[in-house]
């Protein structure tokens, strides 16, 4: 179980509520009764004030009352800066970004073996680019529940030909790894982003490797390692526990030399969480904007969708995946890690059109 010291127990957490979109949002912000959430397109009118400890109860305050009591809400309201890549390109976060999953593994939970051959992986990646992917996430080690680890040499053997094969493809590549050596090798091969499910804790050299690279870094929460994480996950308060962990990892990355504007946080849905934990995180996911970083969500085809929908076949969980992605975008989430790129791009294009109330195609819709 995660424990917390007295300082953590005294901390106040501010969860945005009262979401508005379109003209109503703009009018409320202009009237000074709402604030843009992470720069928009969603605004919020109220905040739930959360504390830890016995007898702690949540209170709902208007944004103006919250500001008078707790000061500026910059971490919740400031637009997120574009992610800067070593190639000189940037990833705009003012609109949703779809990260396509390319698992170069024989044993991933949903698509293990589909892209184990580098040529097949490159072919799938190009199809994702054509479908509108803004990032390609290349991984060579399965982190599904119960998975055994893969050594760095094998991991690199799997992914480096794929990353090199995608150089010049016109789409930023992320390397999904927990190992400092693989991070460095992948970046040298052409990757531009690090995605670490251990939040730079698995390998003692990963913090310095990430800082030296200058690359954007995804810090994900996980309780336990893939082999054991789903056996009996326990939290005091899953929403606040995950927030505290990510806050600590953001500070550690900053101390190592990674600028906050280059840090992305991921609450790690399904990584050491049961169904109720996952639902609580999704319901309160707006809280994580308080870290002042872009938020990534990975729910694609996951088992909690199957439990709710009674769908055992992971490939048949696309509708549930899209529903959760659209709901999360309505709480301002910026990056979506998915298997089904074309479907997600279409769903989020419609979501964006509704959120901005234009009645037109989403600004990033793929024609």
C-alpha positions as CSV (number, residue, x, y, z in Angstrom):
1,X,0.0,0.0,0.0
2,X,1.2,3.5,-0.8
3,X,1.7,5.5,2.5
4,X,2.0,9.3,2.9
5,X,3.8,11.5,5.4
6,X,2.1,14.4,7.3
7,X,3.1,16.9,4.6
8,X,1.3,14.9,1.9
9,X,-1.7,14.5,4.1
10,X,-1.9,18.3,4.5
11,X,-1.8,18.9,0.7
12,X,-4.8,20.4,-1.1
13,X,-5.7,18.9,-4.4
14,X,-7.9,20.9,-6.9
15,X,-10.0,18.9,-9.3
16,X,-11.8,20.9,-12.1
17,X,-15.5,20.5,-12.4
18,X,-18.4,22.2,-14.2
19,X,-17.0,21.7,-17.7
20,X,-18.2,24.0,-20.5
21,X,-17.5,23.9,-24.2
22,X,-18.0,26.0,-27.4
23,X,-19.6,29.4,-27.1
24,X,-20.8,28.7,-23.6
25,X,-17.2,28.2,-22.5
26,X,-16.0,31.4,-24.2
27,X,-18.8,33.4,-22.8
28,X,-18.2,32.1,-19.2
29,X,-14.5,32.8,-19.4
30,X,-15.2,36.3,-20.7
31,X,-17.7,36.9,-17.9
32,X,-14.9,35.8,-15.4
33,X,-16.9,32.9,-14.0
34,X,-14.9,30.1,-15.8
35,X,-11.3,29.4,-16.7
36,X,-9.8,27.5,-19.7
37,X,-8.6,24.0,-18.7
38,X,-4.9,23.7,-19.9
39,X,-5.6,26.4,-22.5
40,X,-8.9,24.9,-23.8
41,X,-11.0,24.0,-25.7
42,X,-12.8,23.0,-22.4
43,X,-13.5,25.5,-19.6
44,X,-14.4,24.8,-16.0
45,X,-16.5,26.8,-13.5
46,X,-15.8,25.0,-10.2
47,X,-13.2,23.1,-8.3
48,X,-13.5,20.2,-6.0
49,X,-11.1,20.7,-3.1
50,X,-9.7,17.4,-1.9
51,X,-7.6,16.6,1.2
52,X,-6.3,13.5,2.8
53,X,-6.8,12.2,6.3
54,X,-9.6,11.1,8.6
55,X,-12.6,13.3,8.4
56,X,-11.4,15.0,5.3
57,X,-14.3,16.0,3.1
58,X,-14.4,17.4,-0.4
59,X,-15.8,20.9,-0.9
60,X,-16.9,22.5,-4.2
61,X,-15.8,26.1,-4.8
62,X,-16.3,28.4,-7.8
63,X,-13.1,29.2,-9.6
64,X,-13.2,32.8,-8.3
65,X,-13.6,31.6,-4.7
66,X,-10.9,29.0,-5.2
67,X,-8.5,31.7,-6.6
68,X,-9.2,34.0,-3.6
69,X,-8.4,31.1,-1.2
70,X,-5.6,29.2,-3.0
71,X,-4.1,31.7,-5.4
72,X,-3.4,31.5,-9.1
73,X,-4.4,28.3,-10.9
74,X,-1.7,28.5,-13.5
75,X,-0.9,24.8,-13.5
76,X,-4.5,24.0,-14.3
77,X,-5.2,26.8,-16.8
78,X,-2.0,27.6,-18.7
79,X,-1.8,26.3,-22.3
80,X,0.7,23.4,-22.7
81,X,3.7,24.3,-24.8
82,X,4.5,22.3,-27.9
83,X,6.8,19.4,-27.4
84,X,10.3,20.2,-28.9
85,X,12.1,17.4,-30.7
86,X,15.8,17.2,-31.5
87,X,15.0,17.2,-35.2
88,X,13.7,20.8,-34.8
89,X,10.1,19.8,-35.3
90,X,7.4,20.4,-32.6
91,X,4.2,18.6,-31.6
92,X,1.3,21.0,-31.1
93,X,-0.8,20.2,-28.0
94,X,-3.6,22.6,-28.6
95,X,-5.4,19.8,-30.4
96,X,-5.6,16.1,-29.6
97,X,-2.6,13.9,-30.6
98,X,-3.0,10.2,-31.4
99,X,0.0,8.0,-30.6
100,X,-0.1,4.8,-32.6
101,X,1.1,1.6,-30.8
102,X,3.6,-0.5,-32.7
103,X,4.5,-3.6,-30.6
104,X,7.5,-5.4,-32.0
105,X,6.8,-8.3,-29.6
106,X,5.5,-11.8,-29.8
107,X,3.4,-11.5,-26.6
108,X,1.6,-8.2,-26.2
109,X,-1.9,-8.6,-24.8
110,X,-3.8,-7.4,-27.9
111,X,-1.6,-7.6,-31.0
112,X,1.3,-9.8,-30.0
113,X,3.1,-11.1,-33.0
114,X,1.4,-8.9,-35.6
115,X,4.4,-6.7,-36.0
116,X,7.2,-9.0,-34.7
117,X,8.8,-8.9,-38.1
118,X,10.4,-5.4,-38.7
119,X,9.0,-5.1,-42.2
120,X,5.5,-5.7,-40.9
121,X,6.1,-3.2,-38.1
122,X,7.2,-0.6,-40.6
123,X,4.3,-1.3,-42.9
124,X,1.8,-0.9,-40.0
125,X,3.5,2.3,-38.9
126,X,3.1,3.8,-42.3
127,X,-0.6,2.8,-42.3
128,X,-1.0,4.6,-39.0
129,X,0.7,7.7,-40.4
130,X,-1.7,7.7,-43.3
131,X,-4.6,7.3,-40.8
132,X,-3.5,10.5,-38.9
133,X,-1.2,9.4,-36.2
134,X,0.8,12.2,-34.7
135,X,3.3,10.0,-32.9
136,X,4.4,6.4,-33.4
137,X,5.2,4.5,-30.2
138,X,7.7,1.6,-30.8
139,X,8.2,-1.0,-28.1
140,X,10.1,-4.3,-27.9
141,X,9.1,-5.5,-24.5
142,X,5.5,-6.5,-23.5
143,X,4.3,-4.9,-20.3
144,X,1.0,-6.7,-20.2
145,X,0.0,-8.2,-16.8
146,X,2.1,-11.3,-16.1
147,X,4.7,-10.5,-18.8
148,X,8.3,-11.6,-18.3
149,X,11.1,-9.0,-18.8
150,X,13.2,-8.9,-22.0
151,X,16.9,-8.1,-21.8
152,X,18.2,-4.9,-23.4
153,X,20.1,-6.7,-26.2
154,X,16.9,-8.5,-27.4
155,X,14.8,-5.4,-26.9
156,X,17.1,-3.3,-29.1
157,X,17.4,-6.1,-31.7
158,X,13.6,-5.9,-32.1
159,X,13.1,-2.2,-32.3
160,X,16.1,-0.5,-33.8
161,X,15.6,-1.7,-37.3
162,X,12.0,-0.4,-37.1
163,X,13.0,3.0,-35.8
164,X,15.7,3.3,-38.4
165,X,13.2,2.2,-41.1
166,X,10.9,5.1,-40.1
167,X,13.5,7.8,-40.4
168,X,12.2,10.3,-42.9
169,X,8.6,9.1,-42.6
170,X,7.5,12.5,-41.3
171,X,6.1,11.3,-38.0
172,X,7.8,11.6,-34.6
173,X,8.8,8.3,-33.1
174,X,8.6,7.4,-29.4
175,X,10.5,4.6,-27.8
176,X,8.6,2.6,-25.3
177,X,11.3,1.3,-22.9
178,X,12.4,1.1,-19.2
179,X,16.1,0.9,-20.0
180,X,18.6,3.7,-20.3
181,X,20.7,1.9,-22.9
182,X,17.7,1.3,-25.1
183,X,16.6,4.9,-24.7
184,X,20.0,6.2,-25.9
185,X,20.3,3.7,-28.8
186,X,16.7,4.4,-30.0
187,X,17.3,8.2,-29.9
188,X,20.5,7.7,-31.9
189,X,18.5,5.6,-34.4
190,X,16.0,8.4,-34.9
191,X,13.4,8.3,-32.1
192,X,12.5,11.6,-30.6
193,X,10.5,10.8,-27.5
194,X,11.0,8.5,-24.4
195,X,8.0,6.7,-23.0
196,X,8.8,4.9,-19.8
197,X,6.1,2.9,-17.9
198,X,8.3,3.0,-14.8
199,X,8.6,6.8,-14.8
200,X,12.4,6.6,-15.0
201,X,12.7,4.3,-11.9
202,X,13.5,0.9,-13.4
203,X,17.0,1.7,-14.6
204,X,19.2,3.9,-12.4
205,X,20.7,5.5,-15.5
206,X,17.5,6.5,-17.1
207,X,17.1,9.9,-15.4
208,X,20.5,11.1,-16.6
209,X,20.0,9.5,-20.0
210,X,16.7,11.3,-20.4
211,X,18.1,14.6,-19.3
212,X,21.1,14.3,-21.6
213,X,18.9,13.6,-24.6
214,X,16.8,16.7,-24.4
215,X,13.8,14.6,-25.6
216,X,10.3,14.8,-24.3
217,X,9.6,12.1,-21.7
218,X,6.4,10.3,-20.7
219,X,6.3,9.4,-17.0
220,X,3.7,6.7,-16.3
221,X,2.4,5.5,-12.9
222,X,2.5,1.7,-12.3
223,X,2.2,-0.1,-9.0
224,X,4.5,-3.1,-9.1
225,X,6.1,-4.7,-12.1
226,X,4.3,-6.3,-15.1
227,X,4.7,-9.8,-13.6
228,X,2.8,-9.1,-10.4
229,X,1.1,-5.7,-10.7
230,X,-2.5,-7.1,-11.1
231,X,-2.3,-9.6,-8.2
232,X,-3.7,-7.4,-5.4
233,X,-3.3,-3.6,-6.1
234,X,-4.1,-1.5,-3.0
235,X,-4.4,2.3,-2.6
236,X,-5.4,4.7,0.2
237,X,-7.0,6.9,-2.5
238,X,-6.1,5.9,-6.0
239,X,-6.7,9.4,-7.5
240,X,-4.5,11.2,-5.0
241,X,-1.9,8.4,-4.7
242,X,-1.3,8.4,-8.4
243,X,-1.2,12.2,-8.5
244,X,1.4,12.2,-5.6
245,X,3.6,9.6,-7.4
246,X,3.6,11.5,-10.7
247,X,4.3,14.8,-8.9
248,X,7.3,13.2,-7.2
249,X,8.6,11.8,-10.5
250,X,8.1,15.1,-12.3
251,X,10.2,16.8,-9.6
252,X,12.9,14.1,-9.9
253,X,13.0,14.5,-13.7
254,X,13.2,18.3,-13.4
255,X,16.0,18.0,-10.8
256,X,17.9,15.7,-13.3
257,X,17.6,18.4,-16.0
258,X,14.4,17.5,-17.9
259,X,12.4,20.8,-18.4
260,X,8.8,20.5,-17.2
261,X,7.5,21.6,-20.6
262,X,9.1,18.5,-22.0
263,X,7.4,16.1,-19.4
264,X,4.2,14.2,-20.2
265,X,2.3,12.4,-17.4
266,X,0.3,9.2,-17.8
267,X,-1.9,7.8,-14.9
268,X,-1.2,4.2,-16.1
269,X,-4.7,2.8,-16.5
270,X,-4.5,-0.9,-15.9
271,X,-1.0,-0.9,-14.5
272,X,-1.5,-2.2,-11.0
273,X,-5.2,-1.1,-10.8
274,X,-8.4,-3.0,-10.6
275,X,-11.7,-2.0,-12.2
276,X,-12.7,0.4,-9.5
277,X,-9.3,2.1,-9.5
278,X,-9.4,2.5,-13.3
279,X,-12.9,4.1,-13.2
280,X,-12.0,6.4,-10.4
281,X,-8.9,7.7,-12.3
282,X,-11.0,8.2,-15.5
283,X,-13.7,10.0,-13.6
284,X,-11.2,12.4,-12.0
285,X,-8.6,12.5,-14.7
286,X,-8.9,16.3,-14.9
287,X,-7.0,16.5,-11.6
288,X,-3.8,15.6,-13.4
289,X,-3.7,18.9,-15.3
290,X,-2.7,20.3,-11.9
291,X,0.8,18.9,-12.5
292,X,1.3,21.5,-15.2
293,X,2.2,18.9,-17.8
294,X,0.4,17.4,-20.9
295,X,-1.5,14.3,-20.0
296,X,-1.4,11.0,-22.0
297,X,-4.1,8.4,-21.7
298,X,-3.7,4.7,-22.7
299,X,-6.9,2.7,-22.5
300,X,-6.9,1.1,-25.9
301,X,-8.5,-2.4,-25.8
302,X,-7.7,-2.9,-22.2
303,X,-9.2,-5.6,-20.0
304,X,-11.4,-3.2,-17.9
305,X,-13.3,-2.4,-21.1
306,X,-13.8,-6.1,-21.6
307,X,-15.1,-6.5,-18.0
308,X,-17.6,-3.8,-18.3
309,X,-18.8,-4.7,-21.8
310,X,-18.4,-8.5,-21.4
311,X,-16.1,-8.6,-24.4
312,X,-13.3,-11.1,-24.1
313,X,-11.8,-10.5,-27.5
314,X,-9.4,-7.5,-27.1
315,X,-9.6,-6.6,-30.8
316,X,-13.4,-6.2,-30.4
317,X,-13.0,-3.5,-27.7
318,X,-12.6,-0.6,-30.1
319,X,-16.0,1.0,-29.4
320,X,-15.3,1.1,-25.7
321,X,-11.8,2.5,-26.3
322,X,-13.3,5.3,-28.4
323,X,-15.9,6.1,-25.8
324,X,-13.3,6.5,-23.1
325,X,-11.1,8.6,-25.4
326,X,-13.9,11.0,-26.2
327,X,-14.9,11.4,-22.6
328,X,-11.3,12.1,-21.6
329,X,-10.9,14.7,-24.3
330,X,-13.9,16.4,-22.8
331,X,-11.7,16.8,-19.7
332,X,-8.9,18.3,-21.7
333,X,-6.6,15.2,-22.2
334,X,-4.1,15.9,-25.0
335,X,-2.4,12.6,-26.1
336,X,-4.1,9.3,-26.7
337,X,-2.1,6.1,-27.1
338,X,-4.0,3.6,-29.2
339,X,-4.0,0.5,-31.4
340,X,-6.8,1.7,-33.7
341,X,-5.6,5.0,-35.2
342,X,-8.1,5.6,-38.0
343,X,-11.0,5.0,-35.7
344,X,-9.6,7.2,-32.9
345,X,-8.8,10.0,-35.3
346,X,-12.4,10.0,-36.6
347,X,-13.9,9.8,-33.1
348,X,-11.7,12.6,-31.7
349,X,-12.4,14.7,-34.8
350,X,-16.1,14.6,-34.0
351,X,-15.4,15.2,-30.3
352,X,-13.4,18.3,-31.2
353,X,-16.1,19.6,-33.5
354,X,-18.6,19.4,-30.7
355,X,-16.2,20.8,-28.1
356,X,-15.5,23.9,-30.3
357,X,-19.1,24.0,-31.5
358,X,-18.0,24.8,-35.1
359,X,-20.1,22.2,-36.9
360,X,-17.1,21.8,-39.2
361,X,-14.4,19.2,-39.5
362,X,-12.0,19.0,-36.6
363,X,-9.0,21.2,-37.3
364,X,-6.7,18.1,-37.6
365,X,-9.1,15.8,-39.3
366,X,-7.4,13.6,-41.9
367,X,-9.0,14.1,-45.3
